[in-house]
């Protein structure tokens, strides 16, 4: 298992469009991904769970990946969050 602490930087957080971008990118990997936010564990491959978590700008999250391609998955997930998920 690999993990990284990140801060959500885009203004609207994980609303529908950025959540969809994130989930679509994660479903390409075999590994499992969990986002830890406010003590909750969120399935990073579930659009409904990601949106329902209400992760706003400034939210401190931990991304955990576990499986055969976990390192590449974590790198991709972290890059997406750091880039603002396609938004400013």
Sine and cosine of phi, psi and omega as CSV:
sin_phi,cos_phi,sin_psi,cos_psi,sin_omega,cos_omega
0.00,0.00,0.68,-0.73,0.08,-1.00
-0.83,-0.56,0.47,-0.88,-0.01,-1.00
-0.50,-0.87,0.30,-0.96,0.03,-1.00
-0.46,-0.89,0.63,-0.78,0.08,-1.00
-1.00,0.01,0.72,-0.69,-0.03,-1.00
-0.64,-0.77,0.27,-0.96,0.10,-0.99
-0.88,-0.48,0.75,-0.66,0.07,-1.00
-0.94,0.33,0.83,-0.56,-0.10,-1.00
-0.95,-0.30,-0.38,0.92,-0.05,-1.00
-0.95,0.30,0.55,-0.84,-0.16,-0.99
-0.84,0.54,-0.63,0.78,-0.08,-1.00
-1.00,-0.06,-0.03,1.00,-0.01,-1.00
0.93,0.38,-0.49,-0.87,-0.06,-1.00
-1.00,-0.01,0.88,0.48,0.12,-0.99
-0.98,0.19,-0.17,-0.98,-0.21,-0.98
-0.82,0.57,-0.79,0.62,-0.10,-1.00
-0.91,0.42,-0.79,0.62,0.02,-1.00
-0.91,0.41,-0.57,0.82,0.05,-1.00
-0.89,0.46,-0.65,0.76,0.02,-1.00
-0.91,0.42,-0.68,0.73,0.04,-1.00
-0.85,0.53,-0.72,0.69,-0.03,-1.00
-0.89,0.46,-0.78,0.62,-0.07,-1.00
-0.90,0.44,-0.68,0.74,0.02,-1.00
-0.86,0.51,-0.66,0.76,0.02,-1.00
-0.92,0.39,-0.59,0.81,-0.06,-1.00
-0.97,0.25,-0.50,0.87,-0.03,-1.00
-0.94,0.35,-0.19,0.98,0.03,-1.00
-0.98,0.22,-0.21,0.98,-0.05,-1.00
-0.98,-0.20,0.46,-0.89,0.05,-1.00
-0.98,0.17,-0.49,0.87,-0.08,-1.00
-0.91,0.41,0.29,-0.96,0.12,-0.99
-1.00,-0.02,0.55,-0.83,0.04,-1.00
-0.77,-0.64,0.72,-0.69,0.03,-1.00
-0.81,-0.59,0.73,-0.69,0.11,-0.99
-0.97,-0.26,0.82,-0.57,0.04,-1.00
-0.98,-0.20,0.86,-0.51,-0.04,-1.00
-0.61,-0.80,0.82,-0.57,-0.01,-1.00
0.79,0.62,0.64,0.77,0.05,-1.00
0.98,0.19,-0.02,1.00,0.02,-1.00
-0.98,-0.17,0.55,-0.83,0.08,-1.00
-0.97,-0.24,0.83,-0.55,-0.10,-1.00
-0.90,-0.43,0.74,-0.67,0.06,-1.00
-0.94,0.34,0.92,-0.39,-0.05,-1.00
-0.96,0.29,-0.01,1.00,0.07,-1.00
-0.95,-0.30,0.12,0.99,-0.01,-1.00
-0.93,-0.37,0.93,-0.35,-0.01,-1.00
-0.85,0.52,-0.65,0.76,-0.02,-1.00
-0.91,0.41,-0.68,0.73,0.00,-1.00
-0.92,0.38,-0.64,0.77,-0.01,-1.00
-0.91,0.42,-0.72,0.70,0.00,-1.00
-0.92,0.40,-0.65,0.76,-0.04,-1.00
-0.92,0.39,-0.34,0.94,-0.02,-1.00
-0.95,0.32,-0.28,0.96,0.04,-1.00
0.82,0.57,0.76,0.65,0.03,-1.00
-0.99,0.15,0.94,-0.34,-0.07,-1.00
-0.99,-0.14,0.09,-1.00,0.06,-1.00
-0.83,0.56,0.72,-0.70,0.00,-1.00
1.00,-0.03,-0.14,0.99,0.00,-1.00
-0.89,0.45,0.72,-0.69,0.08,-1.00
-1.00,-0.04,0.86,-0.52,-0.03,-1.00
-0.79,-0.61,0.37,-0.93,0.16,-0.99
-0.86,-0.51,0.76,-0.65,0.07,-1.00
-0.96,-0.27,0.80,-0.60,0.03,-1.00
-0.87,-0.48,0.75,-0.66,0.04,-1.00
-0.82,-0.57,0.64,-0.77,0.00,-1.00
-0.58,-0.81,0.83,-0.56,0.03,-1.00
0.52,-0.85,-0.15,-0.99,-0.14,-0.99
-0.91,0.41,-0.46,0.89,0.00,-1.00
-0.87,-0.50,0.57,0.83,-0.11,-0.99
-0.87,0.49,-0.62,0.79,-0.06,-1.00
-0.92,0.39,-0.73,0.69,0.01,-1.00
-0.92,0.40,-0.62,0.79,0.02,-1.00
-0.89,0.45,-0.73,0.69,0.01,-1.00
-0.89,0.46,-0.68,0.74,0.02,-1.00
-0.86,0.51,-0.71,0.70,0.00,-1.00
-0.90,0.43,-0.72,0.69,0.00,-1.00
-0.88,0.48,-0.72,0.69,-0.02,-1.00
-0.90,0.43,-0.66,0.75,0.03,-1.00
-0.88,0.47,-0.65,0.76,0.03,-1.00
-0.89,0.45,-0.72,0.69,-0.01,-1.00
-0.91,0.42,-0.69,0.72,0.00,-1.00
-0.90,0.43,-0.49,0.87,-0.02,-1.00
-0.99,0.14,-0.09,1.00,-0.03,-1.00
0.99,0.12,0.27,0.96,0.05,-1.00
0.81,0.58,0.65,0.76,0.06,-1.00
0.99,0.15,0.15,0.99,0.02,-1.00
-0.80,-0.60,0.16,-0.99,0.04,-1.00
-1.00,-0.04,0.00,0.00,0.00,0.00
